[in-house]
Amino acid sequence: MRKLLTRRTAGLLGLATLVLSACAGAPKVDDSQRSMLDRLPFVYKMPVQQGNIVTAEQVDQLQPGMNKRQVRYLLGTPLLADFFNSDRWDYVYTMRRGHKALERRRVTVLFKDDALVGVEGDLRPNPKPAGTDKAKETMVSVPDYKSNEGLISRALEAIGVKKAN
């Protein structure tokens, strides 16, 4: 009876070892190796958005010397704030739309003494070209004033009954 128990135990341990070692050697699944069902065009895949949405317009509003509160107002709370370095904020954004490739954006904001000193990553501030600060001048031509006469007044004037002003 004891031999039977040890054989069973040894057999179960061997089987468990085989099963677990087969799982460890399995290749990692990336976007190109998903199941066939995921690749079918008629299967709906919900868009998945993660992180902070940071647009180029928001980054263009960043100016050197802004304090942390102003930057947080413009860009929102950073997704990653380094505990050991409070002068670096990371904004990470990922978006997967259906069967399209994963879209990633990263913006890192750097501070020194609570003042913005730099922006790194995929979106950078675009300096405004010279001359855009002035208000655009627009030339508008205004037609000469004519009285707003009705149809009957114009008809009477045309036949000579009413005198033109």
Rosetta blueprint (number, residue, H / E / L):
1 M L
2 R H
3 K H
4 L H
5 L H
6 T H
7 R H
8 R H
9 T H
10 A H
11 G H
12 L H
13 L H
14 G H
15 L H
16 A H
17 T H
18 L H
19 V H
20 L H
21 S H
22 A H
23 C H
24 A H
25 G L
26 A L
27 P L
28 K L
29 V L
30 D L
31 D H
32 S H
33 Q H
34 R L
35 S L
36 M H
37 L H
38 D H
39 R H
40 L L
41 P L
42 F L
43 V L
44 Y L
45 K L
46 M L
47 P L
48 V E
49 Q E
50 Q E
51 G E
52 N L
53 I L
54 V L
55 T L
56 A H
57 E H
58 Q H
59 V H
60 D H
61 Q L
62 L L
63 Q L
64 P L
65 G L
66 M L
67 N L
68 K H
69 R H
70 Q H
71 V H
72 R H
73 Y H
74 L H
75 L H
76 G L
77 T L
78 P L
79 L L
80 L E
81 A E
82 D L
83 F L
84 F L
85 N L
86 S L
87 D L
88 R E
89 W E
90 D E
91 Y E
92 V E
93 Y E
94 T E
95 M E
96 R E
97 R L
98 G L
99 H L
100 K L
101 A L
102 L L
103 E E
104 R E
105 R E
106 R E
107 V E
108 T E
109 V E
110 L E
111 F E
112 K E
113 D L
114 D L
115 A E
116 L E
117 V E
118 G E
119 V E
120 E E
121 G E
122 D L
123 L L
124 R L
125 P L
126 N L
127 P L
128 K L
129 P L
130 A L
131 G L
132 T L
133 D L
134 K L
135 A L
136 K L
137 E L
138 T L
139 M L
140 V L
141 S L
142 V L
143 P L
144 D L
145 Y L
146 K L
147 S L
148 N L
149 E L
150 G L
151 L H
152 I H
153 S H
154 R H
155 A H
156 L H
157 E H
158 A H
159 I H
160 G L
161 V L
162 K L
163 K L
164 A L
165 N L
